[in-house]
Amino acid sequence: MEPEHLSIASDVIFSNMADLSSHDLDFFEGCLLTLESIVEKNSSEFVKKLDPTLELLTRCAKYDPNYMDGEDDVDEDEDESMLDDDLDSELIYESDDDDMSWKVRRAALRCVRSIVVSRIVPVDVMYDTLGLLLLSRLREREENVRVDLYATFALVLKEGGYANTKREAQGDPMVDSSDFADQTSESREKIDNIVLQIREAAPRLASTVKKDLAGKPGKTALSTVCVLQELASIDPEHMAGVLTPLIPELESCVTEQNVQVKSSILVLVSRLHLADVSIVPFLNLPLRAVKDRFYKISAQALQLCAKILSATHSGPPELKALSKDFAVSVHEISRERVVATKQDSEVRQAAIEVLGVCVANYAEVLGTQTASETVALLCQRLNSDVTVLAALREVDRIAESAMAGLLLPMVEELETTVTKLLRQKNVDVRRAALKALLDLVPELPRNADTELLREVAKVMTEDELRSTALALAVVTELVSTRKSNVVKAVADLAWDPFLKLASSSLPRGQILEAISSFLKALVENEGVDSALPVSRMVDDLSEIGVKQISDDKRLNARSTATCVSVLVRESRTGLHLLLTEDNLSILQGLDMEKSSSRRIFLLACIADLGRSAAGTKEAFPDQLQEIVLRILLDSNEE
């Protein structure tokens, strides 16, 4: 629509709806729906008509001639009495079949929703005008309108940005920070003021939605829970107290309502959990949902239970004590889900996660026998392609915990199984297997080290960064725990793959850090007659670096120089290995051209040593200082 046509159409609507006393409801509804369409398709131009539109929508959202003339300015005492017990339940919740004014109110709310979605109003205006309007309509008596009222209110809270900012701070991965609305200090102050008003209105909202939650399954309950979700994100501490009286209705919804409502209630509990609010009163909600017949709800509830159990374990002692019965109950249900013959894979994987969390954090509550049987069950699930990834992660969780001793009776079988998994095509499985091996290395039998090194060395040459870094970490842990006993096997099986890795373009960031740790471990455990002396490592890496310079791969050569620098710093004789008689001649430009590849690489090694010395405030070797100064003073140096 052209801007001039938009202006004309809007003026016609405003003119015809200036007086709502004609009660031409279908006409009014049509005008508002037209206005909604204009907002959706011409939002940028519609800003010019925003003020009269908001005034019209405010009047229409309150238009209820058969109910107190549509006004909300009743006395506070009267307002409270309207919500006490069920004295006015028929007045608020039952509709008059002959009264169709709800069509106007619903159309107005849908237009408000379009304005919110279009993001054409500032955040403070969205809360100050639209938010207060919706708060004033919480006593809406028509169910069809309440559905749109709650949905629009939830959208205002979400789109305003305040709830998203709160949720991002708590680490909700479902929130995209790029969607946040801009908030100045002035608008934030106005928003905070609205939040206080929302807090004051929260008890009234709770009373209003109580019957919507307990009513028949439908959109009203879903919209209600969505509002509660956003309110919990904005003011979790206060809303937790407001929601507590609604727990019986929420439990009923988890049992009887449709899938969407059940899922939304689990999200509500999750948001309270993310806000570090005590959710002990709400633990029965996910526990009920775990038993749901629909696999999506059961899996979602199990995942939530795993997060709650992990958090409560690291929380205050009194919180952990309260969650013990919860842990036992969820463990029992999860075990049944894992061993069930016919079970959805998503549910089985979520149940495996719960079992791992329970063993790692609540083994003393479960009892030694039950915990050991659970560990055996997890190891058994490593043989299934469907559950291998989930089982690997939980075995690793237990290996990292204080309950790692539960893995000892089956550690040999576990090593054989996990090592074979390194041959899997699935990169996630290989990565999880490496992570598990890294934590299991101290407990693994020594007689299988050779086979383990052979399989891990194959992963070191992959192009996948995280897998390569983990493979290096496993070899490093082997060297650190087995000392010189494993160095010969490393020289035979892992050194050539390592050199292949060092000559590639991968050594950056986490890979370079893993390489440095690996080289440090080798130097520390070199031994007298080492199969992998520092001299050999320096020579091999230097040859790679010189070739990289020759091939004009200077960034790669810089990483290799860092590796040589690590060997020089960690070894007592490393500097002498670098500054041999031949290398000194090359550095001084006596035997070769000053721009030779070897000379450039040696200078790169010295530069890295200098950077390391500066970063650690160590003394830079005098001999190197003399070489650097001589080169800088050479007038013929390029």
Buried (B, 14 or more C-beta within 10 A) or exposed (E): EEEEEBBEBBEEBBEBBEEBEEEBBEEBBBBBBBBBBBBBEBBEBBEEBBEBBBEBBBBBBBBBBEBEEBEBEEEEEEEEEBBEEEEBEEEBBEEEEEBBBBBBBBBBBBBBBBBBBBBBBBBBBBBBBBBBBBBBBBBBBBBBBBBBBBBBBBBBBBBBBBBBBBBBEBEBEEBEEEEBBEBEEEBBEBBEEBBEBBBEBBBBBBBBBBBBBBBEBBBBBBBBBBBBBBBBBBBBEBBBEBBEEBEEBBBBBBEEBBEBBBBBBBBBBBBBBBBEBBBBBBBBBBBBBBBBEBBBBBBBBBBBBBBBBBBBBEBEEEBBEBBBEBBBBBBEBBBEBBEEEEBBBBBBBBBBBBBBBBBBBBBEBBEEEBBBBBBBBBBBBBEEEEBBBBBBBBBBBBBBBEBBEBBEEBBEEBBEBBBBBBEBEEEBBBBBBBBBBBBBBEBBEEEBBEBBBBBBBBBBBBEBBBBBBBBBBBBBBBBBBBEBBBBBBBBBBBBBBBBBBBBBEBBEEBBBBBBBBBBBBBBEBBEEEBBBBBBBBBBBBBBBBBBBBBEEBBEBBBBBBBBBBBBBBBBEEBBEBBBEEEBBEBBBBEEBEBEBBBBBBBBBBBBBBBEBBEEEEEEBBEEBEEBBEEBEEEEEEE
